[in-house]
Amino acid sequence: MNERTREHAPSEALAERPPGPDAVSRSGPKAASPMRRAVFRSTAEEGRALLERAPVVHLATTAKGGRPILRAVHGVIDGDVLAFHGAPAGEKLDGLGRQAVIAAHEVVAEIPSWFVDPERACPATTYYVSAQVHGVLEEITAPDVKARVLEGLMAKYQPEGRHVPIRSDDPRYAKAVAGLLVAGVRLDDVVCKAKLGQNGRLEERRRIVTELWRRGGPGDARAVDTLVRRFPELTPAFLERDGLRLAATLDASELDEIAPLLDEAYWLAGVPREAVLAAFLASAAVVTARDARTGALVALARATSDGKVAWIYDVVVRDEHRRAGAGTAVMELLLDHPAVRGARHVRLTTRDAEAFYRRLGFLELSEAPRHPWRSIEMIRAKPTAARVALDDRA
Ligand SMILES: CC(C)(COP(=O)(O)OP(=O)(O)OC[C@H]1O[C@@H](n2cnc3c(N)ncnc32)[C@H](O)[C@@H]1OP(=O)(O)O)[C@@H](O)C(=O)NCCC(=O)NCCS
């Protein structure tokens, strides 16, 4: 352990506590101020999840003499503590043993006034979710717990691994573990606030959802899904279809569910599952359809796009739901998706669903209006020709 003088007593309880159960479920009455409007308050679980996934959290505390400190830190949840690390000498050290707040937020959408009022600026607002944990900033001193926090940070920020796991008794790490400051705040008092227009009139809130879809800026399709998932009463007509609930974005948590549907696609044979799922996450637009009653995934489709040219891939309907309109529903929503709707060309290839796509306005390339000049469609396909510059240097 490095030699440092400090005016606080490090918390052994904090340091030696094993990872505990979900601490925020124990959030006490202090977890939300009675002064806050109930409608804005969200669950402590949601706050914890936000603090956990935030790429950066902000730590506010005070130093000697009450001087305020505000720092951005990489946070990770270890048991029921939100922990971070830092240099053994620095301002964060000054805050040890003092009251602190760690906060994170996510902007859901910027809502311009003209969505609801053509004249007055007053309705302009931002929809967001924020979380704060209040408590005493305590140092974590037990070497094995410090190592666990540091390993947790690695897992969060370097999920691909490719390093020897951090252990305090590993000679490669012992000095670093001893020398770093690791500190945290217990997740006993988590406040989460979701400001998503809940106090507005239903009709106005529905209009905002439709306007978000119409505006179609970065993040707007996701904002529509976020709002509709949370407040089903806001679901616009374009996300409902014959017993289906449509969504215009894919969440990483849905990957396990979409994988089996794609396993049967003949055109994906031989493509590793991870590559297929990564392509879904990287797509400009992904549309899903679920059974409105059971929530089961029924259909999906995706597109890549630069706004000018879009390519549609992986249109699949679960076997037992075919010829009931689900394919048409996901395709129509995909064609209206902000990433696709403005494209000058929307392209795809198909082996045997030509009639299905013709009904949606697609033509064979040879039938489509051509440029006045001669052009040849070309492709560079792996593995015959594709080599990246780095391969050549290797
Ligand atoms: C092709 C597919 C996406 C169509 O979805 P779907 O929900 O069954 O289609 P819909 O019910 O919306 O069909 C609307 C119309 O499209 C046409 N159609 C549907 N599937 C078709 C197919 N496989 N071939 C040709 N036309 C088809 C029919 O005219 C149909 O109307 P009808 O049922 O009244 O005759 C679906 O059958 C599927 O997942 N197939 C396997 C995967 C696949 O081939 N995907 C396309 C890859 S390019």
Ligand as a Chemical Component Dictionary entry (heavy atoms), coordinates in Angstrom:
data_LIG
# 
_chem_comp.id                   LIG 
_chem_comp.type                 NON-POLYMER 
_chem_comp.pdbx_formal_charge   0 
_chem_comp.three_letter_code    LIG 
# 
loop_
_chem_comp_atom.comp_id 
_chem_comp_atom.atom_id 
_chem_comp_atom.alt_atom_id 
_chem_comp_atom.type_symbol 
_chem_comp_atom.charge 
_chem_comp_atom.model_Cartn_x 
_chem_comp_atom.model_Cartn_y 
_chem_comp_atom.model_Cartn_z 
_chem_comp_atom.pdbx_ordinal 
LIG C1  C1  C 0 -40.659 -13.529 -47.821 1  
LIG C2  C2  C 0 -41.283 -13.226 -46.465 2  
LIG C3  C3  C 0 -40.424 -12.216 -45.737 3  
LIG C4  C4  C 0 -42.701 -12.679 -46.695 4  
LIG O1  O1  O 0 -43.264 -12.373 -45.447 5  
LIG P1  P1  P 0 -44.817 -12.704 -45.171 6  
LIG O2  O2  O 0 -45.198 -12.147 -43.853 7  
LIG O3  O3  O 0 -45.035 -14.148 -45.375 8  
LIG O4  O4  O 0 -45.487 -11.889 -46.338 9  
LIG P2  P2  P 0 -46.916 -11.187 -46.373 10 
LIG O5  O5  O 0 -47.922 -12.001 -45.652 11 
LIG O6  O6  O 0 -46.768 -9.783  -45.955 12 
LIG O7  O7  O 0 -47.173 -11.306 -47.941 13 
LIG C5  C5  C 0 -47.771 -10.351 -48.722 14 
LIG C6  C6  C 0 -47.810 -10.857 -50.134 15 
LIG O8  O8  O 0 -46.476 -11.006 -50.651 16 
LIG C7  C7  C 0 -46.455 -12.152 -51.508 17 
LIG N1  N1  N 0 -45.534 -13.126 -50.916 18 
LIG C8  C8  C 0 -45.367 -13.427 -49.620 19 
LIG N2  N2  N 0 -44.366 -14.318 -49.464 20 
LIG C9  C9  C 0 -43.900 -14.587 -50.690 21 
LIG C10 C10 C 0 -42.872 -15.416 -51.172 22 
LIG N3  N3  N 0 -42.105 -16.164 -50.365 23 
LIG N4  N4  N 0 -42.666 -15.440 -52.510 24 
LIG C11 C11 C 0 -43.401 -14.702 -53.327 25 
LIG N5  N5  N 0 -44.392 -13.890 -52.916 26 
LIG C12 C12 C 0 -44.650 -13.836 -51.620 27 
LIG C13 C13 C 0 -47.866 -12.691 -51.594 28 
LIG O9  O9  O 0 -48.480 -12.072 -52.716 29 
LIG C14 C14 C 0 -48.451 -12.199 -50.318 30 
LIG O10 O10 O 0 -49.823 -12.000 -50.397 31 
LIG P3  P3  P 0 -50.828 -13.264 -50.235 32 
LIG O11 O11 O 0 -50.408 -13.990 -48.992 33 
LIG O12 O12 O 0 -52.147 -12.583 -50.110 34 
LIG O13 O13 O 0 -50.679 -14.078 -51.455 35 
LIG C15 C15 C 0 -41.437 -14.517 -45.601 36 
LIG O14 O14 O 0 -42.160 -15.456 -46.320 37 
LIG C16 C16 C 0 -40.125 -15.153 -45.184 38 
LIG O15 O15 O 0 -39.633 -14.863 -44.109 39 
LIG N6  N6  N 0 -39.584 -16.044 -46.014 40 
LIG C17 C17 C 0 -38.347 -16.730 -45.678 41 
LIG C18 C18 C 0 -37.187 -15.801 -45.683 42 
LIG C19 C19 C 0 -37.048 -15.071 -46.988 43 
LIG O16 O16 O 0 -37.053 -15.655 -48.046 44 
LIG N7  N7  N 0 -36.882 -13.730 -46.885 45 
LIG C20 C20 C 0 -36.670 -12.898 -48.024 46 
LIG C21 C21 C 0 -35.243 -12.825 -48.314 47 
LIG S1  S1  S 0 -34.888 -11.775 -49.660 48 
# 
loop_
_chem_comp_bond.comp_id 
_chem_comp_bond.atom_id_1 
_chem_comp_bond.atom_id_2 
_chem_comp_bond.value_order 
_chem_comp_bond.pdbx_ordinal 
LIG C1  C2  SING 1  
LIG C2  C3  SING 2  
LIG C2  C4  SING 3  
LIG C2  C15 SING 4  
LIG C4  O1  SING 5  
LIG O1  P1  SING 6  
LIG P1  O2  DOUB 7  
LIG P1  O3  SING 8  
LIG P1  O4  SING 9  
LIG O4  P2  SING 10 
LIG P2  O5  DOUB 11 
LIG P2  O6  SING 12 
LIG P2  O7  SING 13 
LIG O7  C5  SING 14 
LIG C5  C6  SING 15 
LIG C6  O8  SING 16 
LIG C6  C14 SING 17 
LIG O8  C7  SING 18 
LIG C7  N1  SING 19 
LIG C7  C13 SING 20 
LIG N1  C8  SING 21 
LIG N1  C12 SING 22 
LIG C8  N2  DOUB 23 
LIG N2  C9  SING 24 
LIG C9  C10 SING 25 
LIG C9  C12 DOUB 26 
LIG C10 N3  SING 27 
LIG C10 N4  DOUB 28 
LIG N4  C11 SING 29 
LIG C11 N5  DOUB 30 
LIG N5  C12 SING 31 
LIG C13 O9  SING 32 
LIG C13 C14 SING 33 
LIG C14 O10 SING 34 
LIG O10 P3  SING 35 
LIG P3  O11 DOUB 36 
LIG P3  O12 SING 37 
LIG P3  O13 SING 38 
LIG C15 O14 SING 39 
LIG C15 C16 SING 40 
LIG C16 O15 DOUB 41 
LIG C16 N6  SING 42 
LIG N6  C17 SING 43 
LIG C17 C18 SING 44 
LIG C18 C19 SING 45 
LIG C19 O16 DOUB 46 
LIG C19 N7  SING 47 
LIG N7  C20 SING 48 
LIG C20 C21 SING 49 
LIG C21 S1  SING 50 
# 
